[in-house]
Amino acid sequence: MSYKLPFNIDLKNKVAVVTGGGGVLCSTFAKALAQNGAKVAVLDLTEEKAKVVADEINQEGGTAIGIGGNVLEFESMKNARDIVFEKLGPCDILINGAGGNNPKGTTTKEYLFKEDLEGQKDLVTFFDLDPKGIEFVFNLNFLGTLIPTQAFAKDMIDRDAIIINISSMNAFVPLTKIPAYSGAKAAISNFTQWLAVHFSRVGIRVNAIAPGFFATAQNKALLFNPDGTPTERTAKILNMTPMGRFGEPEELLGTLLWLCSDGSKFVTGVVVPVDGGFSAYSGV
């Protein structure tokens, strides 16, 4: 479906690549870019999901292709790059949206208590975290941003091109229970700054969006009980969000389009919170 955009920009003849494009937030990004005239390559680990989004864009009169690819494998991303180059042309806009958390990088409780060390069943403490799970989460977010950038950015040199990474509220202050995801998103913010400097002489701007709290498929289990009622964590989030609600995916589009437009031509290396005031509120 098409979204009512906050404003329009001219992306005619631009090629946009969106990783994680089968997800809730990044499919919204892909559709918005297409509505503004971009030719969009929707990349997702699951090719079927990518093609569903691409088909929706094409049915609305846009131009899109869906490609399956693993952001953790350079050869997979190089293959995706070759397909994009052949079918759409060189990349002008890269949205590094692939990422996420994993239960193996999550503790059961927010705080450690001595009695937790007595080996309670189904309780994951800091000491029970699986290093492989931590590694997976960190790689998915950090390497899952670095590797697609390696694959596509050579085509972007001297094209007034744009890279947008996806950071998080975790990058400002870590959230309880999810140390791997928090650390990985902090790395994304740092990498965004590093890459902005590194690419500053070859015509590529690099910025990041840091969404606040949006209800997606990935965080559903943390935010809602099986019966659909909000969890205690949801209550805490909303109490710490001055606007008192979750964000809607379309509410990220104004920032996305601004960062993709000439309106931000002198903006690089920034991480923009879109969070309903969460990062500004001390709780008091």
N, C-alpha and C positions, 0 to 999 in steps of 0.2 A: 504494500500500500504506500501511497505518497503521504508525506508529512507536511503539515502547514509550517513552512519555514519562517523563522523570525525575520529574515531578509534574504536576498538573493545575491550571488556573486557570479562572475563570468568565468566558468571553467571549460568553455568550449574548446575543443581540440587538446584538452589536458587528459593525461592518463593517470588514474589513481589506482593504487594497489592497497587493499585492506586485508591484513592478516587477522585471523580470528573472525572472519566476516560472517560466519554462520551463527554467531552469538547474538544475544539481545542488543547489546550496545553497538557492536561493530556492524551489524546488519543495518542498524539505523544510520550509522555514519555512511555506509556504502550507498544507501538509497538517497540520502541527502546530497551527496556529491554528484550522483547521477542526475538528480533533479536540477542541478546547476550546470549540467552540460558535460560533465566529465564522462569519459569512457572508463568503466570500473572493472577491475579484476578482483573478484571475491575469492580470497584464499581461506581454506579451512582444512584442518586435519581430516575431516570427513567430507569427501568430495560431494556427496549427496546434499549435505547442508549448504555447501557453497553454491551448488547449482540451483537449489530452491530459491535462494536470495537473488541470484543472477536472473533467474526466470521471472521473478516478481518485478525486477527492475525493467527487464525487456518488455513485459506485458504492459507496463506503465508508459512505454514509449522511450525508455532510456536505452543505453548500450552497456551491456555487461557480459562477462564470462565467469563461470565458476570453475575453480581449480582446486584439486586436492593436493595438500602438501604439508610436510612436517617442518615446522620452523626450527627444530633442533638438528636438522640434517642439511648441511650446505648443498649437497647434490640435489636434494629435493627442491630447495629454494632456487638453485640455478636452473633446474628444469622448469620451474614455475616462471622464472624470469624469461626464459627462452620462449615459452608459450605466450606470455604477455607481449614481448617484443614483436613476435611474429604476427599476432592477431590484432593488437591494439597500438603498438609503438612503444617508444621508450617511456619509462616511468617519470612522471612529474611530481606526484604526490604519493608518499608512502605513509600509511597509517599502521604502526606497529601495535595492533590490538590484541594479538594472541597472548594469553597469560592465564593465571588462575592459581588456586590453592589446591591442596590435597590433604585428605584426612591424616595421612602419615606424617604431616608436618604440623599437626594441631594437637594441643593439649586438651584434656577434658575440662579442667578447671582453670579459672583465672589466676588463682593463688595456690602455692604449695603449702600443705600442712604436713606436720611430721607423721601423722597417722596414714597419710597417703602412701608412705614408703613401705607399708606392711603388705604390699602385694595384692591390693584389692582387684578383683576381677573386673575387666572392662574399663579400668581407669588408666588413662595415659598421662603420665607426669612428664616433666621435662626430661627425666632420666630414661624414659621409655621411648622417646622420639627416635624414629628410624632414620639414621644418617642418609640412607638411600632416598627416603621420602623427602628429607630436607633438600638433598641434592636435586631431586626432580623438580621441586617447586622453584628453587633458585634458577635452575637451568631454563625451565619453561618461561620464566619471566625475563631474566636477563639475557641469556643466550638466545632466547626466542625473539628478542629485539635486535641483538647484535648480528645474528646470522642473516636474517632477511635484509638488513641494512647492507651487509657485505655483498649480498647477491644483487641488489637493485641499485645501489647508490652510484656505481660507476656510470650508469646510463643517465644519471641525474646531474652530472657535473656541467656547469655553465648553462643551466636551463632555468635559473631562478626557481629551483625546485624546493620542495617542502617535505620535511619528515616530522611526523607527530607521533610521539610515544605516549603510552598510557601509564601514568603513575597512579598514586592512590593517597588517601588520607593517612595510610600506614607510613608513608614516606616522611610525614611531618612529625607524627608522634605514633610509636608502635601501638597497635591494638593488642589486647590480651588474647591468649590462646593460639595465635598464628605467627610464631616467630620467623618461620621461613618466608612466608609471604611478605611480612613487614620488611624484613631485611632485603628481599629481592626488589621490592618497590622503591626502597631508599636507594638502591643501586641504580634503578632506572632514572630517578631524578638526577643523580650524580652523573650518570652516563649521558643524559640529555645535555647537561652543561658542557661536559667534555667534548661531545660530538659537535655541538654548536661551534665551539672554538676551532676544533680540528677542520671542519668543513667551511669555515667562514670565508676563506679565500677562493673557493671554487663554486660559489653561487648556490649553496644549499643552506637553507635555514632549518634549524632543529629546535623544536619546542615540545612541551608535554602538557597534557590535560590530566589533572588529578581529580577524578570524580569523588564526590562524597558517597553517600549510601543510596544505592539503587537496588531494587529487588530483581535479581537475575536467577537463572537456573543454578548457577554455581553456588550462590550463598543462601539458597532457599532453606536448606536444612538448619542453618545457623539462625535464621531470622524468624522461621515459622515452625510451630509444632506440627506433627502429622495431621492433626485435625484442622489445621489452617489458622489457629489462633497465634498471636505474636508471642515470641519467646521473651524471656527476661532480658536477653541481649538486645532485642528490638526496642524494648522500653528504654534501656540505657542509651541507645543510639539516638532515639527521638528526643529524649530529654537533653542530650548534648547538642542537638541540632536546633539552633534558634528558630528556624522556620517550621520546626515541629513535624516534619514529614519526610518520606523518602523522595528522592528525585525521580523524575520521569525521563526516559532515554532521550526524548526530543529536546529536553532542557540543556543537553550538552551541545546541541547543534549550533547555537549562536557562537560559542567559543571555537568550535571546530571550523566554521566557515570564516570567522575572523582570522584565524591562524592560517587558513588556506588562501587568503585574499591579499591584495596589495595594501589593504588597510593595516596590515602588520608587517610591512616590508622592512622595517628597521627593528623588528622584534626577533631575537633569537636567544636561545639558552634559558628560557623561562618555563616555569611549571605553574600552570594556572589552575587554582582550585575552583571547582564548581560543586559546592558542597552545602548550600543552604546556611552557611555561617559556621559550620562545625569547627573549622580550623581557627576561627577567631574567638571561640567561646572557651573560657576557663572552667566553666561549670558553676561559677559564682557570679 
